[in-house]
Amino acid sequence: MIACGAAAAFRDVLGGLKGGQRFAGGPNLEGEGWVPNITQKGLAKWSAKDIEYLLETGELPKGDSVGGNMRDVVRNTSQLPSGDRAAMAAYLKSLPPVEGPRPPPK
């Protein structure tokens, strides 16, 4: 989950994690796209089963699929025992909601 915290965190002008913004999303560190908020602010409507399924298949609840570096994450998490994915989902569901930065308009 450390990698998720680093990717899904808003950064200051020097690239450091902004205090209190861990897991709250922000610009993709690779320079293209946006990393979503994975606190309860962003995942409130997701069940733990939704998160487990995403970690196993890469499919989002509304039928889309993950992209970018998250495909590599899913390639790895899909090989974990289901109990490990369940523990990861439970951890994400336990995070308090954090208001993160808003993605730029498309």
N, C-alpha and C positions, 0 to 999 in steps of 0.2 A: 504494500500500500504506500510505501515511501515514494515510489515512482509516480503513483497517481497523485500524491500530494504535491510533488514537484511540478507535474504537468498541469494539474488543475488548480493552480494558484496564481493570483495576480501578483505581478512583480513591480518593484520600484524601478527608477531610471537606471540603476546600476545592475539590475537583474536579480536582486535579492528578493526573497519572499516577503511580501507585505504582511506585517503582523495582523493576526486575526483573519487572514484571507485564505488560509490553507484549505484546499479542496473547493474554493469558491469560483473557479474558472478564470478565464482570461485569454489573452492572445496566445496562439500556438507558438511554442519556443522555436519551431522550425521556420517561423516567419509567414506562414500561410494558414488561414483558418482560425477557428476559435475553439478552445477547450471548454466544455460545458461545466456548469456548477454541479458538483456531485455531493453537496450537502443536502439536507432536507429541503432547502430552498429550491433546488433543482430536481430532486428525486422524490418529492412528497407524494406524487401520484403513482410512483413505482412501488410494486410489492418486492419483498425479498426474493420471491420466485422469479420476478421479471429480471432482477439483477443477476441472479444465478444463471438464468437462461442466456442473457447477454454474454456473460463470461464463458459460457460453454459454446455458444453458436455465433456470437457476433451480431445477432439480430435484435433490433430494438422493438419495443412493444407495438409500435404502430407500423411495423413492416419494413422499415428502412434497415440498413446495416451500418456498422461502424466503418470508419475510414482511417486513413493516416496511420500513425503509430499504434493506434488502438487495435488494428488488425494483428500486429505482432503480439500485443498483450493477449488477445483472445487465442491466438495460436498456442500460447503457453498455458493460459488458464484452462483451456479446453482439455488439457492433458492431466489436470489435477483431479484428485478424487472429489466426488460431488460434495463431500463434507467440507472440504477446504473452500470450495466456491460458496457454500452456504455460510461459512464463517465470514468470508469476505463480504458477502451481501449483508449479513447481520451487522458487521462493523459499519458499513456505509449507511445503513438505516439508523444507526445509533448516533451519527454525527448531527449536531445541532444545525439548524438553518443559519446560513451565513449569506448576507446580501453581498454578492460579488459585482464586479463591473458589468456593464451591459455591452453586449456585442455591438460593433458598429453597424449602422444600417446597411442593408445590401443594395 
